[in-house]
Amino acid sequence: MPFRQLDAVTLYFEQAGEGERLLFISGTGGDLRHKPSIMESPVVRSFDIMAYDQRGLGQSSVPPGPYSMADYADDAAGLLAAVGWDSCLVIGMSFGGMVAQELALRHGARVRRLVLACTSSGGRGGASYPLHELSELEGEGRAVRQLELLDTRWDAEWREAHEVQWQEMVQGIRAYLGGAASTPSEERILGASLQLDARRRHDTADRLGQISCPTLVCGGRFDGIAPPTNSEFLAGAIPHAELAFFDGGHQFILQDRAAIPHIIEFLGRTG
């Protein structure tokens, strides 16, 4: 299996495809064993893509905490160095978008083009929903709240009109949350909680003007986790950033067929 030992952490990663080098940084709780993953997406047909399990998650190690967003960004930069990638394109999704902001700020020479998807700056630019609060809920209550956040269109009126579909969605997410991948060891529970703690403290709002690479900020119009206003702030604070919204919620990249082609087109530009 492909692992790289860095100074403080051992990272598990996967690589596939051909073309320009592209680093994908996953969201909260990201684990490459969860399917579908970015490695099965159309992006693989356009780029040499590398994705990894962040510290504390998946098959990567769980170093002692607390973790900072700078730690996550330095892990990404360390992995790039370990595999011999001097620079690359970067996609950061949700929590991964927070890491990608720090990566571009701390290791700007390594990032040629940047996509920040369904994410937030924190601070005065607005924080993403405090996901640590979901851990206090159980069973159907947690599943319902998570679905409400994923797409704000799924309100009480929509649920009443789509009762059968809604119940299938609730049971589906309950099965996912209660599956083997979601009942990890105490060490993995610790790693996930350390990630949520770092996420809670994320704030790049007053430093975004230092990002110098071409940047696309994109999100779903009905995202309850990273609301559209947060994307608007990011795009306004990063010099010359582009902003695009799609027909979906926090998972807009799966909901709107126009999203992936738009991202691929942006990443494929020269100059």
Secondary structure as UniProt FT lines:
FT   STRAND          3..5
FT   STRAND          10..16
FT   STRAND          20..25
FT   TURN            28..29
FT   TURN            32..33
FT   HELIX           38..40
FT   HELIX           42..45
FT   STRAND          47..52
FT   TURN            55..56
FT   TURN            58..59
FT   HELIX           69..83
FT   STRAND          88..93
FT   HELIX           95..106
FT   HELIX           108..110
FT   STRAND          111..117
FT   HELIX           123..125
FT   HELIX           131..136
FT   HELIX           139..150
FT   TURN            152..153
FT   HELIX           156..161
FT   HELIX           163..177
FT   HELIX           180..182
FT   HELIX           186..200
FT   TURN            205..207
FT   HELIX           208..210
FT   STRAND          215..220
FT   TURN            221..222
FT   HELIX           228..237
FT   TURN            239..240
FT   STRAND          242..246
FT   TURN            250..251
FT   HELIX           252..255
FT   TURN            257..258
FT   HELIX           259..267
//
